[in-house]
């Protein structure tokens, strides 16, 4: 049996809890001035992030995920239904069970709440020196791991925006990984360099993003383990933007970091950002031989809209265009 913790350590944890809850505004009656309580906001978040193809969640599942008293959650849901934020429908596998999802009004209500949270966290992170941000994120991962019940319940990595030096890593690792696994020649690395340079030259933070995944490495330093880009789609010949169309590019997960759900997380981040930014369609180009990536896109809801055989990177390949309707 474990001995009781040191009272000084308990006091330190309570002090941090008071500091952080005040810092992020949890004590305010309404989160981000949205008109929603913290509990209501968490319900909206859970339902807004249902995996593609999942019709909804039962009230019992929501109660377990949010660790809320079922009676309290029932009253909360009743109020949200009265505001027409939720839809309720029988489960397709068990008509006795009712599943909850967001209505159109619920999605409209969630969008500014999500944007407010994103802006608040960006502001918090902006107050930390770039060199110290990996230490902060690694510390947060440690807290999640130690208090969350095990590594299987929390992702052992963090996502962050790109910073100087990252694009060189993206180019280098794409070239090395694809040469090692698929024997693609150096022309692929040249293509990645061209795409990455265009991203930096035309980068618009309101409409485009890059996510770098990192985890603590040897000696406490952070190591990059994955990336993905979301950019404004452009006509290949003219370079002109295609209105309402975004493009997912340069998805990569290091071989040593596969199996932890990172690829699906990166793809989902692109979808959420594209929706928040007002795009109607999300497009990507991949190859028929990249089976793991194709599976991720299918699970996210993409559909194959075109194929074209071509000879590139030293091989005969079949290029594929996939699109996700964001409407």
For each residue, the residues with C-beta under 8 A, 3 or more apart:
1:
2:
3:
4:
5: 9 10
6: 9 10
7: 10 11
8: 11 12
9: 5 6 12 13
10: 5 6 7 13 14
11: 7 8 14 15
12: 8 9 15 16
13: 9 10 16 17
14: 10 11 17 18
15: 11 12 18 19
16: 12 13 19 20
17: 13 14 20 21
18: 14 15 21 22
19: 15 16 22 23
20: 16 17 23 24
21: 17 18 24 26 27
22: 18 19 25 26 27
23: 19 20 124
24: 20 21 120 124
25: 22 28 31 32 120
26: 21 22 31 38
27: 21 22
28: 25 31
29: 37
30: 33 34 35 36 37
31: 25 26 28 34 36 37 38 41 113 116 117
32: 25 112 113 116 117 120
33: 30 116
34: 30 31 41 109 112 113 116
35: 30
36: 30 31 40 41 44 109 113
37: 29 30 31 40 41
38: 26 31 41 42
39: 42 43 66 68 72 73 76
40: 36 37 43 44 76 79 80
41: 31 34 36 37 38 44 45 113
42: 38 39 45 46 66
43: 39 40 46 47 62 66 73 76 77 80
44: 36 40 41 47 48 85 102 106 109 110 113
45: 41 42 48 49 110 114
46: 42 43 49 50 57 62 65 66
47: 43 44 50 56 57 86 100 101 102 106
48: 44 45 102 106 107 110 114
49: 45 46 268 272
50: 46 47 54 55 56 57 101
51: 54 299
52: 299 300 301
53: 299 301
54: 50 51 57
55: 50 89 91 92 99 101
56: 47 50 87 88 89 91 99 100 101
57: 46 47 50 54 61 62 65 99 100 101
58: 61 62 91 97 98 99 100
59: 62 63 70 73 74 77 98 100
60: 63 64 70
61: 57 58 64 65
62: 43 46 57 58 59 65 66 68 73 77 100
63: 59 60 66 67 68 69 70 73
64: 60 61 67
65: 46 57 61 62
66: 39 42 43 46 62 63 73
67: 63 64
68: 39 62 63 72 73 76
69: 63 72 73
70: 59 60 63 73 74
71: 74 75
72: 39 68 69 75 76
73: 39 43 59 62 63 66 68 69 70 76 77
74: 59 70 71 77 78
75: 71 72 78 79
76: 39 40 43 68 72 73 79 80
77: 43 59 62 73 74 80 81 86 100
78: 74 75 81 82
79: 40 75 76 82 83
80: 40 43 76 77 83 85 86 106
81: 77 78 84 85 86 88
82: 78 79
83: 79 80 105
84: 81 103 105 106
85: 44 80 81 102 103 105 106 109
86: 47 77 80 81 100 101 102 103 106
87: 56 100 101 102 103 106
88: 56 81 98 99 100
89: 55 56 98 99 101
90: 94 95 96 97 98 99
91: 55 56 58 94 95 96 97 98 99
92: 55
93:
94: 90 91 97
95: 90 91
96: 90 91
97: 58 90 91 94
98: 58 59 88 89 90 91
99: 55 56 57 58 88 89 90 91
100: 47 56 57 58 59 62 77 86 87 88
101: 47 50 55 56 57 86 87 89
102: 44 47 48 85 86 87 106 107 110
103: 84 85 86 87 106 107
104: 107 108
105: 83 84 85 108 109
106: 44 47 48 80 84 85 86 87 102 103 109 110
107: 48 102 103 104 110 111
108: 104 105 111
109: 34 36 44 85 105 106 112 113
110: 44 45 48 102 106 107 113 114
111: 107 108 114 115 275 276
112: 32 34 109 115 116
113: 31 32 34 36 41 44 109 110 116 117
114: 45 48 110 111 117 118 272 276
115: 111 112 118 119 276
116: 31 32 33 34 112 113 119 120
117: 31 32 113 114 120 121
118: 114 115 121 122 276
119: 115 116 122 123
120: 24 25 32 116 117 123 124
121: 117 118 124 125
122: 118 119 125 126
123: 119 120 126 127
124: 23 24 120 121 127 128
125: 121 122 128 133 136 160
126: 122 123
127: 123 124
128: 124 125 132 133 136
129: 132 133
130: 133 163
131: 134
132: 128 129 135 136
133: 125 128 129 130 136 137 160
134: 131 137 138 160 214 221 222
135: 132 138 139 220
136: 125 128 132 133 139 140
137: 133 134 140 141 158 160 214 222
138: 134 135 141 142 158 215 216 220 222
139: 135 136 142 143
140: 136 137 143 144 158
141: 137 138 144 145 154 156 157 158 215 216
142: 138 139 145 146
143: 139 140 146 147
144: 140 141 147 148 154
145: 141 142 148 150 151 154 156
146: 142 143
147: 143 144
148: 144 145 153 154
149: 153
150: 145 153 154
151: 145 154 156
152:
153: 148 149 150
154: 141 144 145 148 150 151
155: 260 261 262 265
156: 141 145 151 215 260
157: 141 213 214 215 225 226 257 260 262
158: 137 138 140 141 213 214 215
159: 211 212 213 265 266 269
160: 125 133 134 137 163 211 212 214
161: 209 210 211 212
162: 166 167 210 212 227
163: 130 160 166 212
164:
165: 168 169
166: 162 163 169 170 210 212 224 227
167: 162 170 171 196 197 199 200
168: 165 171 172
169: 165 166 172 173 224
170: 166 167 173 174 192 196 227 250 252
171: 167 168 174 175 189 192 193 196
172: 168 169 175 176 189
173: 169 170 176 177 224 252 254
174: 170 171 177 178 188 189 192 250 252
175: 171 172 178 179 186 188 189 192
176: 172 173 179 180
177: 173 174 180 181 252 254 255
178: 174 175 181 182 184 188 189 313
179: 175 176 182 183 184 185 186 188 189
180: 176 177
181: 177 178 255
182: 178 179 289 313 315
183: 179 314 315
184: 178 179 187 188 313 314 315
185: 179 188 313 314
186: 175 179 189 190
187: 184 190 191 312 313 314
188: 174 175 178 179 184 185 191 192 312 313
189: 171 172 174 175 178 179 186 192 193
190: 186 187 193 194
191: 187 188 194 195 313
192: 170 171 174 175 188 189 195 196 250
193: 171 189 190 196 197
194: 190 191 197 198
195: 191 192 198 199 229 249 250
196: 167 170 171 192 193 199 200 250
197: 167 193 194 200 201
198: 194 195 201 202
199: 167 195 196 202 203 208 210 229 231 249
200: 167 196 197 203
201: 197 198
202: 198 199 208 231 232
203: 199 200 208
204: 207 208 232
205: 208 209
206: 277
207: 204 232 246 277
208: 199 202 203 204 205 229 230 231 232
209: 161 205 229 230 269 270 273
210: 161 162 166 199 227 228 229 230
211: 159 160 161 227 228 266 269 270
212: 159 160 161 162 163 166 224 226 227
213: 157 158 159 224 225 226 227 253 257 262 265 266
214: 134 137 157 158 160 222 223 224 225
215: 138 141 156 157 158 222 223 225 257
216: 138 141 220 221 222 223
217: 220 221 222 223
218: 221
219:
220: 135 138 216 217
221: 134 216 217 218
222: 134 137 138 214 215 216 217
223: 214 215 216 217
224: 166 169 173 212 213 214 227 254
225: 157 213 214 215 253 254 256 257 262
226: 157 212 213 252 253 254 257 262 263 266
227: 162 166 170 210 211 212 213 224 250 251 252 266
228: 210 211 248 249 250 251 252 266 267 269 270
229: 195 199 208 209 210 248 249 250
230: 208 209 210 246 247 248 249 269 270 273 274 282
231: 199 202 208 246 247 249
232: 202 204 207 208 241 242 245 246 247
233: 241 242 245 246 247 283
234: 238 239 240 241 242 247
235: 238 239 240 242
236: 239
237:
238: 234 235
239: 234 235 236
240: 234 235
241: 232 233 234
242: 232 233 234 235 245
243:
244: 278 279 280 281
245: 232 233 242 279 280 281 282 283
246: 207 230 231 232 233 270 274 277 279 281 282 283
247: 230 231 232 233 234 282 283 284 285
248: 228 229 230 251 267 270 282 283 284
249: 195 199 228 229 230 231 284
250: 170 174 192 195 196 227 228 229
251: 227 228 248 263 266 267 293 296
252: 170 173 174 177 226 227 228
253: 213 225 226 257 258 262 263 266
254: 173 177 224 225 226 257 258
255: 177 181 258
256: 225
257: 157 213 215 225 226 253 254 260 262
258: 253 254 255 262 263 292
259:
260: 155 156 157 257
261: 155 264 265
262: 155 157 213 225 226 253 257 258 265 266
263: 226 251 253 258 266 267 292 293 296
264: 261 267 268 296 299 300
265: 155 159 213 261 262 268 269
266: 159 211 213 226 227 228 251 253 262 263 269 270
267: 228 248 251 263 264 270 271 296 297 300
268: 49 264 265 271 272 300
269: 159 209 211 228 230 265 266 272 273
270: 209 211 228 230 246 248 266 267 273 274 282
271: 267 268 274 275 282 300 324 326
272: 49 114 268 269 275 276
273: 209 230 269 270 276 277
274: 230 246 270 271 277 279 282 326
275: 111 271 272 279 326
276: 111 114 115 118 272 273
277: 206 207 246 273 274
278: 244
279: 244 245 246 274 275 282 326
280: 244 245 325 326 327
281: 244 245 246 323 324 325 326
282: 230 245 246 247 248 270 271 274 279 302 323 324 326
283: 233 245 246 247 248 321 322 323 324
284: 247 248 249 297 302 321 322 323
285: 247 319 320 321 322
286: 290 293 294 297 319 320 322
287: 290 317 318 319 320
288: 294 307 317 318 319 320
289: 182 317 318
290: 286 287 293 294
291: 294 295
292: 258 263 295 296
293: 251 263 286 290 296 297
294: 286 288 290 291 297 298 320 322
295: 291 292 298 299
296: 251 263 264 267 292 293 299 300
297: 267 284 286 293 294 300 302 322 324
298: 294 295 301 302
299: 51 52 53 264 295 296
300: 52 264 267 268 271 296 297 324
301: 52 53 298 324 325
302: 282 284 297 298 322 323 324
303: 322 323 324
304: 307 320 321 322
305: 321 322 323
306: 320 321
307: 288 304 318 319 320 321
308: 318 319
309: 316 317 318 319
310: 316 317 318 319
311: 315 316 317
312: 187 188 315 317 319
313: 178 182 184 185 187 188 191 317
314: 183 184 185 187
315: 182 183 184 311 312
316: 309 310 311
317: 287 288 289 309 310 311 312 313
318: 287 288 289 307 308 309 310
319: 285 286 287 288 307 308 309 310 312
320: 285 286 287 288 294 304 306 307
321: 283 284 285 304 305 306 307
322: 283 284 285 286 294 297 302 303 304 305
323: 281 282 283 284 302 303 305
324: 271 281 282 283 297 300 301 302 303
325: 280 281 301
326: 271 274 275 279 280 281 282
327: 280
